[in-house]
Amino acid sequence: MNVLEGSLGFRLARTARSMKRALESRLSEYNITASQYIVLAQLNDEDGISLSQLGERLDFDNPTITGVVDRMERDGLVERRRVADDRRVINVFLTQKGKKLLTAIEDVADEINEKAIDKLPKADSEKLVKILDSIWNKMNERNVR
């Protein structure tokens, strides 16, 4: 067996890239990227959170979340507003255009997920999610980095 075939990280990265390509392909007709989609989805759950909180929730570094939100604001999908109490804090809100787009594409990611696991028994797919969350949590403990 070659070294990469035995690598969990390689297998996870390869799988993530494959799923992202499939999602990007489906979202391209809406002129939106996978990163922009997950920003819309997160704001749908927590509209008006700060830019830094948004980046933390999505595991994006500051330059990445800033760039994604810049493009989304330019396209009228989100808007930034400063908090009156602390002018340093910038909150991000969905616009009507962003909400409308999210409604139009809300099933796309679900379809990609379903396609990825359609041959797995439900118990295995639920276990897979738990395993992936466990790996994520373990790799993000302070002493691992």
HUDA-V490532 format. One record per run of one state. SS is the DSSP state (H for helix, E for strand, C for the rest). FROM is the first residue (numbers start at 0). LEN is the number of residues. Records with the same first field share a line. If there is no record, write none. Layout:
SS: FROM-LEN + FROM-LEN
This chain:
C: 0-3 + 6-1 + 30-3 + 45-4 + 58-3 + 74-3 + 82-7 + 94-1 + 117-4 + 139-6
H: 3-3 + 7-23 + 33-12 + 50-8 + 61-13 + 95-22 + 121-18
E: 49-1 + 77-5 + 89-5
